[in-house]
């Protein structure tokens, strides 16, 4: 399983790539494997400020629906348009083309509360 060291992680299995005051968010390879084949991604929070650990959307797999939790407080500035027609990108490339949202971070000090790749690997027992 892949755990890119340059990313930060949450206990709820989201990853975040922080670049200054903006960030890209998705779900981890572990999460997509647990969910199975992704068939729909529903994110309706564009333009809204979402608090850290609050729900910003859902991901639907063949047998389940799972909430998506925001790693940091921020305003959703963009949703990956490719996921409308190709939700399976979350399965095939969770850290690349399968990203979910871009956010404008409200408080960069919250980054310190996220997990490193090593800590996330320990959490999931990998």
N, C-alpha and C positions, 0 to 999 in steps of 0.2 A: 504494500500500500504506500501511496505517496503522501509525504508531509512536508511541503516546501518550507524551508527554514526562514524565508523572507516574509512569510505571512504570520499573522496572529490568529488565534483560535478562541472559540467559546466552548463552554461546557455543553451547549445546546447544538454543537456541531456546525456552526457557521465559521467561515474563514473571512478575514479582512486584510486587504492590502492597503496600508496607509501611505499616502503621498502628500505630505504637508497637511493642509486642512481639508483634503478630499480623500475619499477611500472607495474601494470597490469591495463588494460583499457577495459571497456565494455560500453554498454548502459544501462540506468536505467530501472527499472520496469515501470515507467511512460512512457518512450519512446517506449518500446516494446508493451505496451498496446495501445498506440496511433497508432502505425504502423499496428498492427494486426499480423496475422500469418506470421512469417519470413520464407521465402522459399530459400533464397540464401544470403551468405555473401561473398563479394569480397574484399579481401585485398591483394594488390600486392606491398606493401611498405617494405617488409622484407629487412633488410640491409640498408635501406635508412634513412637519418635524415629527420624528419618531424617537421616543425615549429609549435609552439603553435597556435591553432585555424586553422591550415591548414588541408585539407582533407587527410585522410590516407586510405580510402576505402569507400565502400558503403554497405548498407544492403537493400535487396529487400524483400518486403512483397507482399502479393497477389495483392494489388492494387496500390502500390507505390514503388519508389526507393528513399532512403534517404542517403545523404552523412554522413560520420563519421568524426568528427573533433577531432584532437589531443589536449588533455588537457594541455600538457606541451611539450616544445621542447625536442626531443629525437630521438634516433635511434631505429627503430623497430627491436627487436632481435628475436622475436618468434610470430607466429600466431597460434591460437588454431586450431590444426588439426582436432578436432572432428566436427568443424562447416562445413567442406566439405561435410560430409555425414549426419550430424544432425544439420542443421541450426536452427531447432526448439528449441534447447537448450537455445537460446537467450530468447525465450518466457518462457520456463519452469523453468530456473534457471539463470536469468540474472546476478546475483552477484556471481555465482559459476561456474558451468560447461559451462556457456554461455559466459565466458570472450572472448575477441577478440584478443588483442595483449599484448605482454610484450615489454617494452621499457627500454633503458638505458637513464636516464635523463641527459640532458646537463647542466641545471641550476636549482638546487633544490630551489632557491629563488622564482621561478615561482609558487611554491605550495601555497604561501601566497595569490595569486590572485584567488584561487579556492573557491568554495562555501562549507560551512559546510552542514551537513545533514539538520539542521534547516533552513538555508538560502535557500537551494534547495526546501524544503517542501513549504516554503513561495512563492517561485517563481512559483511553479506549482499549488498553491492554494489547497494544501492537508492539 
